Amino acid sequence: MNSKRLTDNVLAQNLAGLDGWQLNDDSTAISRSFRFRDFNAAFGFMSRIALMAERLDHHPEWSNVYNRVDITLSTHDVGGLSEKDMVLARFINELGA
């Protein structure tokens, strides 16, 4: 999978199809928060993401407090966002739907 930083045009195209994700101020990461009915549902969501992250060899920065999961995606080796971030964000959106 491509590990090059996305150009501004490609990034804009990808973000147009990613509901709920916010681009940070310097365009190097995207973030989103999710809320669930309880801790068990939130933790299950995180577990499914963890399995995909391992397959992609691309891991999110995240935190969990009770029913809330906050996620930030960035590809640190390229200093910004790559296709791996977009793939993982789409997967996360499908799970969170």
C-alpha positions as CSV (number, residue, x, y, z in Angstrom):
1,M,0.0,0.0,0.0
2,N,1.2,3.5,-0.8
3,S,3.2,5.1,2.0
4,K,3.7,8.5,0.3
5,R,2.1,11.6,1.6
6,L,-1.1,12.5,-0.2
7,T,-1.2,15.6,-2.3
8,D,-3.6,18.3,-1.3
9,N,-5.9,17.5,-4.2
10,V,-6.0,13.7,-3.4
11,L,-6.5,14.5,0.3
12,A,-9.4,16.8,-0.5
13,Q,-11.0,14.1,-2.7
14,N,-10.6,11.5,0.0
15,L,-12.0,13.7,2.8
16,A,-15.1,14.5,0.8
17,G,-16.1,10.9,1.3
18,L,-15.2,10.6,4.9
19,D,-18.1,11.8,7.0
20,G,-17.2,13.1,10.5
21,W,-13.4,13.3,10.1
22,Q,-11.7,16.7,10.8
23,L,-8.4,17.7,9.2
24,N,-6.0,19.2,11.8
25,D,-4.6,22.7,11.3
26,D,-1.4,21.7,9.5
27,S,-3.1,19.0,7.3
28,T,-1.0,16.2,8.8
29,A,-3.7,14.2,10.6
30,I,-7.5,13.6,10.7
31,S,-9.5,13.0,13.9
32,R,-13.0,11.8,14.8
33,S,-14.9,11.0,18.0
34,F,-17.4,8.2,18.4
35,R,-19.9,7.6,21.2
36,F,-21.5,4.2,22.1
37,R,-24.2,3.0,24.4
38,D,-21.6,1.8,27.0
39,F,-18.0,0.8,27.6
40,N,-18.4,-2.7,26.3
41,A,-19.6,-1.4,22.9
42,A,-16.8,1.2,22.7
43,F,-14.2,-1.5,23.6
44,G,-15.6,-3.9,21.0
45,F,-15.3,-1.2,18.4
46,M,-11.7,-0.6,19.3
47,S,-10.9,-4.3,19.2
48,R,-12.2,-4.6,15.6
49,I,-10.2,-1.6,14.6
50,A,-7.1,-3.1,16.2
51,L,-7.4,-6.2,14.1
52,M,-7.6,-4.2,10.9
53,A,-4.7,-1.9,12.0
54,E,-2.5,-5.0,12.5
55,R,-3.4,-6.2,9.0
56,L,-2.5,-2.8,7.6
57,D,0.5,-2.4,9.8
58,H,-0.9,1.0,10.5
59,H,-2.0,2.0,14.0
60,P,-4.2,4.8,15.2
61,E,-3.6,7.2,18.0
62,W,-6.7,6.9,20.2
63,S,-8.2,7.2,23.6
64,N,-11.2,5.7,25.3
65,V,-13.2,7.0,28.2
66,Y,-16.3,4.9,29.1
67,N,-18.5,5.1,25.9
68,R,-16.3,7.6,23.9
69,V,-13.5,6.7,21.5
70,D,-11.4,9.6,20.1
71,I,-9.2,8.6,17.1
72,T,-6.4,10.4,15.2
73,L,-4.8,9.1,12.1
74,S,-1.5,10.1,10.5
75,T,1.4,8.4,8.8
76,H,4.4,9.6,10.8
77,D,7.0,8.2,8.4
78,V,5.7,10.6,5.6
79,G,4.9,13.5,7.9
80,G,1.2,13.6,7.1
81,L,-1.6,11.6,5.6
82,S,-1.2,8.6,3.3
83,E,-3.5,6.1,1.6
84,K,-3.2,3.9,4.8
85,D,-5.0,6.6,6.8
86,M,-7.8,6.8,4.2
87,V,-8.2,3.0,4.1
88,L,-8.3,2.8,7.9
89,A,-10.7,5.8,8.2
90,R,-13.1,4.2,5.7
91,F,-13.0,1.0,7.7
92,I,-13.6,2.8,10.9
93,N,-16.6,4.7,9.4
94,E,-18.2,1.4,8.3
95,L,-17.8,0.0,11.8
96,G,-19.2,3.1,13.5
97,A,-22.2,3.3,11.2
